[in-house]
């Protein structure tokens, strides 16, 4: 195997040098953190996740929000809804399926705890409470999700996903400078927790963050090569 890997090193090292020398280092700026569950609607094959013709829906709560978003978690509940995503490609890689989706939307809602509607994961969605109890209130952030890709382990059902988030609307759109409305990374992981309500596929845990440039790091060719020996 060593003989097979060695010829690729010059190309790999050249690429890494270009990135390390010419590209600024990146520092993540967190926008929000979320938890919840997902399900499929429509769901033409209940025994398979991510099949063509299905629709992906994720929803839950947003316990932490950061600038430029403004929040008051003491008096408000913050929820999210992901929708509009539909699989358009499925690539098997060993025990994994890499599922590509058409563009969709994420919306974060603000709803008063006093007098508002408490979000509830009623079983077997969609139903009168789901997604409606998550989508009432004020839409403070609307974002377009593109390049959404879900990698799922077909053996145990766990996985992870990532997309590009572009802020497009909501009452707090004006809080975002024009150069901070694009380039956000939306990511998360899924698990098969014991407390998943009936009719939901996975438990979700994830965040949205922006890679902001910091000082450029310089390195020598010798030091970089040493790291790959």
Buried (B, 14 or more C-beta within 10 A) or exposed (E): EEEEEEEEEEEEBEEBBEEBBEEEEEEEBEBBBBBBBBBBBEBEEEEBBBBEEBBBBBBBBBEBBBEBBEBEBEEBBBBBBBBBBBBEEBEEEEEBBBBBBBBBBBBBBBBEEEEBBEBEBBEEBBEEBBBBBBBBBEBBBBBBBBEBBBBBBBEEEBBBBBBBBBBEBBEBBEBBEEEBBBEBBBBBBBBEEEEBBEBBBBBBBBBBBBBEEEEEEEEEEEEBEEEEE
